[in-house]
Amino acid sequence: MKVGIVTIIGRPNVGKSSLLNQILKYDLAIVSNIPQTTRDQISGIYNEPGYQIVFVDTPGIHKPLNKLGESLNKNAYEALQEVDCVLFLTPINEPIGGGDRAIIEKIANFDNKIAIISKIDLAKDPAILAAKIEELKELGFTKILSVSTSSSDSISMLISELKKYTEVGEPYYDEDYITDKSMRFIAKEVIRVSAMKLLRDELPHSIAVEVNEFIEEDEKITIDSIIFVKKNSQKGMVIGKDANMIKQIGINARKQLMNLFDIKVDLKIKVKVANKWINDAKFLKKFGY
């Protein structure tokens, strides 16, 4: 068998999670148009006869405004260690800016790197794509691919290219594994992003989630969880008038979890305050950042 590890890196909201989900044909990584939705390294495991490729989806790299942001950047750069190939994503509809250039500088010494031009469906003029390719060449990329997550052909082309970076070895995971993360972790992420989507204008990045209880039975999974906010005034926003907001967060999260796990899910959500947790090392460690 031939195996390899590939890290997906880029600024927030450039399509990293969408790409991983399309490769795996499974909604493993949380997809949202809210920047910095991904907070953890999430490994997705691609298997086909004779090959196993482990894809590491990283948090979007950005200028940090607090200790949480610093931790997310640290996690992203740690994912560059001991990998066989790095995929740098840049969307067709956005210019290459200072944030992109900072990442490119970090991976400048990697021989095995590929620039992926994402969201290619948004390019109506071929000249825009040609200009983007030329700019990436000037920035040191010799291998550049354009990918549409709605096109199975472009995904197949990417997989074929990545096979060139694999080596003979033992598989990292059993063939029936699709991620290195537990169902408990996935539940935590689904609840967090469900809350972020509904509260995106008020406090999307002030939210953390902890799963206190995750019980698997033959016919259902029972989940007891807590949403943490950083100050008392935000608690009422999450609960909402007549508890309507927290009910909707639970409905949306439960629906997605049942689709992912293919089993009935009983979900309980409480809301608590962890004062200024995004700058508190103790709470960051507690929440896994």
MOUR-V817219 format. One record per pair of residues at least 12 apart in sequence whose ideal C-beta (glycine too) atoms are under 7 Angstrom apart, sorted by sequence separation. I is the first residue (numbers start at 0). J is the second residue. D is the distance in Angstrom with one decimal. If there is no record, write none. Layout:
I;J;D, I;J;D
This chain:
7;19;6.3, 16;28;3.5, 42;54;6.7, 60;72;5.5, 116;128;6.9, 144;156;6.9, 194;206;5.2, 210;222;6.2, 211;223;4.8, 16;29;6.1, 17;30;5.3, 28;41;5.6, 42;55;5.2, 43;56;6.6, 58;71;4.0, 144;157;6.0, 211;224;6.6, 253;266;4.7, 16;30;4.9, 27;41;6.7, 210;224;4.9, 211;225;6.4, 252;266;6.2, 28;43;6.9, 40;55;5.5, 41;56;4.7, 60;75;5.1, 87;102;6.6, 116;131;5.7, 191;206;6.0, 209;224;6.7, 27;43;5.1, 58;74;5.7, 87;103;6.7, 144;160;6.6, 208;224;6.0, 209;225;4.9, 40;57;5.8, 57;74;6.8, 58;75;5.1, 128;145;6.3, 191;208;4.3, 208;225;7.0, 249;266;5.5, 57;75;4.0, 190;208;4.9, 208;226;5.6, 209;227;6.8, 37;56;6.2, 87;106;6.5, 249;268;5.2, 12;32;6.6, 23;43;4.8, 38;58;5.6, 206;226;6.1, 207;227;4.5, 248;268;6.5, 16;37;5.8, 22;43;6.9, 37;58;5.0, 57;78;4.8, 85;106;5.4, 114;135;4.6, 187;208;4.9, 12;34;4.3, 23;45;6.2, 37;59;6.7, 206;228;6.3, 11;34;3.7, 22;45;5.8, 35;58;6.7, 55;78;4.7, 187;210;4.9, 205;228;5.5, 245;268;6.0, 11;35;4.7, 19;43;4.9, 35;59;5.4, 85;109;5.3, 186;210;5.6, 205;229;4.8, 34;59;6.4, 87;112;6.3, 89;114;6.7, 91;116;5.4, 245;270;6.5, 35;61;6.5, 85;111;6.8, 92;118;5.8, 114;140;4.1, 119;145;4.6, 202;228;6.6, 79;106;6.8, 84;111;4.5, 85;112;4.4, 86;113;5.4, 87;114;5.2, 88;115;4.9, 89;116;6.2, 90;117;5.0, 91;118;5.4, 116;143;6.9, 119;146;6.3, 120;147;5.2, 183;210;5.3, 186;213;6.5, 28;56;4.9, 83;111;6.2, 84;112;6.9, 87;115;6.7, 89;117;6.9, 90;118;4.3, 91;119;5.4, 112;140;6.8, 119;147;4.7, 205;233;5.9, 76;105;6.5, 84;113;6.5, 86;115;5.2, 88;117;5.0, 92;121;4.4, 113;142;4.6, 114;143;4.6, 115;144;5.6, 116;145;4.3, 117;146;5.9, 120;149;6.3, 91;121;5.6, 116;146;7.0, 183;213;4.3, 91;122;4.5, 113;144;6.1, 115;146;5.4, 182;213;7.0, 202;233;5.3, 22;54;6.3, 107;139;6.2, 194;226;5.8, 238;270;5.7, 38;71;5.9, 237;270;4.8, 40;74;5.6, 190;224;5.5, 202;236;6.4, 19;54;5.5, 39;74;6.8, 103;138;5.5, 201;236;5.2, 35;71;6.9, 91;127;6.6, 186;222;5.4, 234;270;5.3, 19;56;4.7, 61;98;6.5, 91;128;6.4, 40;78;5.1, 60;98;6.9, 198;236;6.4, 234;272;5.7, 95;134;5.9, 198;237;6.7, 16;56;5.8, 91;131;6.2, 220;260;6.2, 15;56;5.5, 231;272;5.2, 15;57;7.0, 60;102;5.5, 220;262;5.9, 222;264;6.5, 226;268;6.0, 228;270;6.9, 230;272;6.5, 194;237;6.7, 219;262;6.2, 222;265;7.0, 224;267;6.8, 219;263;4.1, 220;264;5.1, 221;265;4.6, 222;266;4.9, 223;267;4.9, 224;268;5.3, 225;269;4.9, 226;270;5.0, 227;271;5.5, 228;272;5.9, 229;273;6.6, 230;274;6.6, 218;263;6.3, 219;264;6.7, 222;267;7.0, 229;274;6.6, 219;265;5.9, 225;271;5.4, 227;273;4.4, 229;275;5.4, 5;52;6.0, 7;54;6.2, 12;59;6.4, 113;160;6.9, 197;244;6.5, 229;276;5.2, 1;49;6.4, 7;55;6.6, 11;59;2.8, 229;277;5.9, 0;49;5.9, 1;50;5.4, 2;51;4.9, 3;52;5.1, 4;53;4.8, 5;54;5.2, 6;55;4.6, 7;56;5.3, 8;57;5.4, 10;59;5.4, 227;276;6.2, 0;50;6.9, 7;57;6.4, 9;59;6.6, 10;60;6.1, 11;61;5.4, 197;247;6.1, 0;51;6.4, 4;55;6.8, 6;57;6.5, 10;61;6.5, 197;248;5.8, 8;60;6.9, 111;164;5.4, 194;248;4.9, 193;248;5.1, 193;251;4.5, 193;252;4.0, 190;252;4.7, 189;252;5.2, 189;255;5.1, 8;75;6.3, 189;256;5.5, 207;276;6.2, 18;88;6.9, 186;256;6.0, 6;78;4.7, 205;277;7.0, 6;79;5.7, 15;88;5.6, 14;88;5.8, 185;259;6.5, 13;88;4.6, 6;82;4.7, 13;89;6.3, 14;90;6.2, 5;82;6.5, 8;85;6.1, 13;90;5.1, 84;161;6.1, 209;286;6.7, 4;82;4.7, 5;83;6.6, 8;86;6.9, 9;87;6.0, 182;260;6.5, 190;268;6.6, 4;83;5.3, 5;84;4.8, 6;85;5.2, 7;86;4.8, 8;87;5.8, 9;88;3.7, 207;286;4.5, 3;83;4.1, 6;86;7.0, 9;89;6.5, 84;164;4.3, 3;84;6.7, 5;86;6.1, 7;88;6.5, 83;164;4.6, 83;165;6.8, 10;98;4.8, 10;99;6.2, 9;102;6.7, 8;102;6.2, 18;117;6.6, 14;117;3.8, 13;117;5.9, 14;118;5.6, 52;161;5.9, 50;162;6.2, 52;165;6.6, 50;165;6.3, 53;171;5.6, 51;170;4.5, 51;171;6.5, 21;148;4.3, 18;146;6.6, 44;172;5.1, 46;174;5.1, 18;148;5.9, 17;148;4.8, 22;154;6.0, 44;176;5.1, 21;154;5.5, 44;177;5.6, 14;148;6.8, 43;177;6.7, 44;178;6.4, 43;178;5.7, 42;178;6.1, 41;178;6.7, 42;179;4.2, 41;180;5.9, 27;177;6.4, 27;178;5.4, 25;177;5.8, 23;177;6.1, 5;161;5.9, 36;192;6.0, 3;161;6.8, 29;188;5.4, 36;195;6.7, 3;164;5.3, 31;192;5.8, 3;165;3.8, 33;195;5.7, 2;165;5.8, 3;166;6.8, 29;192;4.6, 33;196;7.0, 1;165;4.0, 2;166;6.8, 31;195;6.8, 1;166;6.2, 31;196;6.3, 1;167;5.6, 2;168;4.7, 33;199;5.5, 2;170;5.9, 2;171;6.3, 35;204;6.4, 0;170;5.8, 33;203;5.4, 67;277;4.2, 66;277;6.5, 65;277;4.8, 66;278;4.8, 65;278;5.1, 70;283;5.8, 66;280;6.7, 67;283;6.3, 66;283;6.1, 70;288;4.4, 67;288;6.1, 26;259;6.8, 39;287;6.7, 38;288;6.5
